[in-house]
């Protein structure tokens, strides 16, 4: 079994994944180069699984908010590949000479997530008194996507929903954690995070007119001591084993339009009722 060094900066620990990896780790891999991958928190499950099969190197995965990881690279962190939940951050790093040319490798879609059994059925329900909402912090891709969605709502509805925000999290796993811990009634996350939650939360699809374009970008970090291996890992994100793992985890291929699960309402109508524009 491929041994992985995993650093997860998020509030929900992936104890089961870590235990499974630890059970198979021994001295193997000590004679191979170490490849460090800094990746958006939403990629945790998919990259943890697929990186086990990257046999040319011992893979060390570091997960956090994309903005935090980008800041580390700007400060000179020794990283080989940067994989973000948007294309803006890799493009900025490329312009600054910190990474090579970025490549889009996956897409996702933003959804409203609620605990199983919730009486919230549409984005308009978030304005109800007593509702607690958790979102990503500004600058974090999931937080920026969320604000883009809210900006497309009527001003009065947007203000009412923002008044329900109780927490702004540093990455999307923090949002999911608040929901699974019962600390919030709803939160905006990626569809892949709902899949990873194994039934503990359910997704409420956003109308197409509100859905932002969610594209993931990655690049080899300038100065990587294992640039050839880093490019090989990046190739795998685009069209190799990690690309397949991403599809299984609910991510779309680069350039794909967001998939929707059917018509949903934007007001407090029950599921299946006509959407209010």
C-alpha positions as CSV (number, residue, x, y, z in Angstrom):
1,X,0.0,0.0,0.0
2,X,1.3,3.5,-0.9
3,X,2.0,5.5,2.3
4,X,0.7,9.0,2.3
5,X,1.7,11.9,4.5
6,X,-1.5,13.8,5.1
7,X,-2.0,17.3,6.6
8,X,-5.6,18.3,6.9
9,X,-6.4,21.8,8.1
10,X,-10.1,21.4,8.7
11,X,-12.5,21.0,11.6
12,X,-13.7,17.5,10.6
13,X,-10.9,15.0,10.9
14,X,-10.9,12.1,8.4
15,X,-10.2,9.6,11.1
16,X,-11.3,6.6,9.1
17,X,-9.2,7.5,6.1
18,X,-6.2,8.2,8.3
19,X,-6.5,4.9,10.2
20,X,-6.8,2.9,7.0
21,X,-3.7,4.5,5.6
22,X,-1.8,4.0,8.8
23,X,-2.6,0.4,8.9
24,X,-0.8,-0.2,5.6
25,X,2.2,2.1,6.2
26,X,5.6,0.8,7.1
27,X,9.1,1.3,5.8
28,X,8.0,1.1,2.1
29,X,8.5,4.3,0.1
30,X,11.5,5.5,2.2
31,X,13.7,5.3,-0.9
32,X,11.4,7.2,-3.2
33,X,11.3,11.0,-3.6
34,X,8.6,12.8,-1.7
35,X,6.1,14.8,-3.7
36,X,4.1,17.4,-1.8
37,X,0.6,18.3,-3.0
38,X,-1.2,21.3,-1.6
39,X,-4.9,20.9,-2.5
40,X,-8.2,22.5,-1.8
41,X,-10.1,20.9,1.2
42,X,-12.9,19.7,-1.1
43,X,-10.4,17.4,-2.9
44,X,-9.6,15.5,0.3
45,X,-11.4,12.2,-0.3
46,X,-10.7,11.9,-4.0
47,X,-7.0,12.7,-3.8
48,X,-6.4,10.7,-0.7
49,X,-7.6,7.6,-2.5
50,X,-6.0,8.1,-5.9
51,X,-2.6,9.2,-4.6
52,X,-2.1,5.8,-3.1
53,X,-1.5,4.5,-6.6
54,X,1.1,7.1,-7.5
55,X,4.0,4.7,-7.1
56,X,6.9,6.8,-8.4
57,X,6.9,9.0,-5.3
58,X,5.9,9.1,-1.7
59,X,3.0,11.6,-1.8
60,X,2.4,14.1,1.0
61,X,-1.0,15.7,0.8
62,X,-1.8,19.0,2.5
63,X,-5.4,20.1,2.5
64,X,-6.8,23.5,3.4
65,X,-8.6,26.5,2.0
66,X,-7.2,27.3,-1.4
67,X,-6.4,30.9,-0.4
68,X,-4.3,29.7,2.6
69,X,-2.4,27.3,0.4
70,X,-1.7,30.0,-2.2
71,X,-0.5,32.3,0.6
72,X,2.0,29.7,1.7
73,X,3.3,29.3,-1.8
74,X,3.8,33.1,-2.1
75,X,5.8,32.9,1.1
76,X,8.1,30.2,-0.3
77,X,6.5,27.0,1.0
78,X,8.2,23.9,-0.6
79,X,5.4,22.4,-2.6
80,X,5.4,20.5,-5.8
81,X,1.8,20.8,-7.0
82,X,-0.9,23.3,-6.2
83,X,-4.6,22.3,-6.8
84,X,-7.2,24.9,-6.1
85,X,-11.0,25.1,-6.0
86,X,-10.9,27.9,-8.6
87,X,-8.8,29.1,-11.4
88,X,-8.2,32.6,-10.1
89,X,-5.6,31.7,-7.5
90,X,-3.4,29.5,-9.8
91,X,-3.6,32.2,-12.4
92,X,-2.5,34.8,-9.9
93,X,0.4,32.7,-8.8
94,X,1.4,32.0,-12.4
95,X,1.4,35.8,-13.1
96,X,3.7,36.2,-10.1
97,X,6.0,33.5,-11.4
98,X,5.2,31.2,-8.5
99,X,3.7,28.3,-10.5
100,X,3.8,27.0,-14.1
101,X,0.9,27.4,-16.5
102,X,-2.2,26.2,-14.7
103,X,-4.5,23.5,-16.1
104,X,-8.2,23.1,-15.4
105,X,-8.8,19.6,-14.2
106,X,-12.3,19.4,-12.7
107,X,-15.6,21.1,-12.2
108,X,-18.1,21.1,-9.4
109,X,-21.4,22.8,-8.5
110,X,-22.4,24.8,-5.5
111,X,-25.4,23.5,-3.6
112,X,-27.3,24.4,-0.4
113,X,-26.6,21.6,2.1
114,X,-28.9,20.9,5.1
115,X,-28.9,18.1,7.7
116,X,-31.0,15.1,6.8
117,X,-34.6,15.7,7.9
118,X,-34.3,19.5,7.6
119,X,-37.5,21.4,6.8
120,X,-35.5,23.7,4.6
121,X,-36.3,23.0,0.9
122,X,-35.2,26.1,-1.0
123,X,-32.8,29.0,-0.8
124,X,-35.6,31.4,0.2
125,X,-36.2,29.4,3.4
126,X,-32.9,30.7,4.7
127,X,-34.5,34.1,5.4
128,X,-36.9,32.6,8.0
129,X,-36.3,33.9,11.5
130,X,-34.3,31.6,13.7
131,X,-32.5,30.0,10.8
132,X,-28.7,29.7,11.2
133,X,-26.5,29.7,8.1
134,X,-22.8,28.9,7.8
135,X,-20.7,30.0,4.8
136,X,-17.1,30.1,3.6
137,X,-15.1,33.1,4.5
138,X,-14.4,35.8,1.9
139,X,-11.4,34.9,-0.2
140,X,-11.9,31.2,0.1
141,X,-13.3,29.9,-3.2
142,X,-16.5,28.4,-1.6
143,X,-17.1,31.7,0.2
144,X,-16.6,33.7,-3.0
145,X,-18.9,31.4,-5.0
146,X,-21.5,31.7,-2.2
147,X,-21.4,35.5,-2.4
148,X,-21.7,35.4,-6.1
149,X,-24.9,33.4,-5.7
150,X,-26.4,35.7,-3.1
151,X,-25.5,38.8,-5.2
152,X,-27.9,37.5,-7.9
153,X,-30.9,37.5,-5.5
154,X,-33.2,40.4,-4.9
155,X,-31.6,42.9,-2.5
156,X,-34.1,42.4,0.3
157,X,-33.9,38.6,0.1
158,X,-30.1,38.8,0.1
159,X,-30.0,41.1,3.1
160,X,-32.4,38.8,5.0
161,X,-30.3,35.7,4.2
162,X,-27.0,37.4,5.2
163,X,-28.5,38.3,8.5
164,X,-28.8,34.6,9.3
165,X,-25.1,33.9,8.9
166,X,-23.7,32.6,12.1
167,X,-20.2,31.5,11.0
168,X,-17.7,32.0,8.2
169,X,-15.4,29.1,7.8
170,X,-11.8,28.9,6.4
171,X,-12.7,26.0,4.0
172,X,-15.6,24.0,2.8
173,X,-15.0,21.1,5.3
174,X,-15.6,23.6,8.1
175,X,-19.0,24.3,6.6
176,X,-19.8,20.6,6.4
177,X,-18.6,20.1,9.9
178,X,-20.9,22.7,11.3
179,X,-23.8,21.0,9.6
180,X,-23.0,17.5,10.7
181,X,-22.4,18.7,14.3
182,X,-25.8,20.3,14.4
183,X,-24.3,23.8,14.8
184,X,-26.1,25.2,11.8
185,X,-29.2,24.7,9.8
186,X,-27.8,25.2,6.3
187,X,-24.6,26.0,4.5
188,X,-23.3,26.4,0.9
189,X,-20.9,23.6,-0.1
190,X,-19.9,21.7,-3.2
191,X,-22.0,18.8,-4.5
192,X,-19.0,16.5,-4.0
193,X,-18.9,17.4,-0.3
194,X,-22.5,16.2,0.1
195,X,-21.5,12.9,-1.6
196,X,-18.5,12.6,0.8
197,X,-20.8,13.2,3.8
198,X,-22.4,9.7,3.3
199,X,-26.0,10.7,3.9
200,X,-25.5,13.0,6.9
201,X,-26.5,16.0,4.8
202,X,-28.6,16.4,1.7
203,X,-28.2,18.8,-1.2
204,X,-30.7,21.4,-2.4
205,X,-29.9,22.3,-6.0
206,X,-29.6,25.9,-7.0
207,X,-31.5,27.3,-10.0
208,X,-29.4,27.6,-13.1
209,X,-29.6,31.4,-13.0
210,X,-27.9,31.4,-9.6
211,X,-25.3,28.7,-10.2
212,X,-21.7,30.0,-10.4
213,X,-19.1,28.4,-12.7
214,X,-16.9,26.2,-10.4
215,X,-13.7,25.1,-12.1
216,X,-10.6,23.7,-10.4
217,X,-7.2,24.6,-11.6
218,X,-3.8,23.1,-10.8
219,X,-0.1,23.8,-11.6
220,X,3.4,22.7,-10.9
221,X,5.0,25.0,-8.3
222,X,8.1,26.9,-9.6
223,X,11.3,25.5,-8.1
224,X,9.8,22.0,-7.4
225,X,12.7,19.6,-6.8
226,X,10.8,16.9,-8.6
227,X,9.3,18.8,-11.5
228,X,9.0,15.8,-13.8
229,X,7.1,13.8,-11.2
230,X,5.0,16.8,-10.4
231,X,4.0,17.2,-14.1
232,X,3.2,13.5,-14.1
233,X,0.9,13.9,-11.1
234,X,-0.8,16.9,-12.7
235,X,-1.4,14.8,-15.9
236,X,-3.1,12.3,-13.7
237,X,-5.4,15.0,-12.3
238,X,-6.5,15.9,-15.8
239,X,-6.9,12.5,-17.5
240,X,-5.4,9.8,-15.4
241,X,-6.2,7.8,-12.2
242,X,-6.9,10.9,-10.1
243,X,-9.3,12.2,-12.8
244,X,-11.2,8.9,-12.5
245,X,-11.3,9.2,-8.7
246,X,-12.6,12.8,-9.1
247,X,-15.4,11.6,-11.3
248,X,-16.4,8.9,-8.8
249,X,-16.4,11.5,-6.1
250,X,-18.9,13.7,-7.9
251,X,-16.7,16.1,-9.7
252,X,-17.2,16.9,-13.4
253,X,-14.6,16.9,-16.1
254,X,-13.0,20.3,-17.0
255,X,-15.3,22.4,-19.2
256,X,-18.4,20.5,-18.2
257,X,-21.6,22.4,-17.6
258,X,-23.0,22.0,-14.0
259,X,-25.2,18.9,-13.7
260,X,-28.6,19.5,-12.0
261,X,-30.8,17.1,-10.2
262,X,-34.1,18.7,-11.4
263,X,-36.1,21.8,-10.8
264,X,-36.0,23.4,-7.4
265,X,-37.7,26.4,-5.8
266,X,-36.1,29.6,-4.6
267,X,-38.8,30.4,-2.1
268,X,-40.4,28.3,0.7
269,X,-42.4,26.1,-1.6
270,X,-42.3,22.4,-1.1
271,X,-40.1,20.2,-3.3
272,X,-41.5,19.9,-6.8
273,X,-43.4,23.2,-6.6
274,X,-42.7,25.6,-9.5
275,X,-39.7,27.8,-8.9
276,X,-40.3,31.4,-8.2
277,X,-38.2,33.8,-10.3
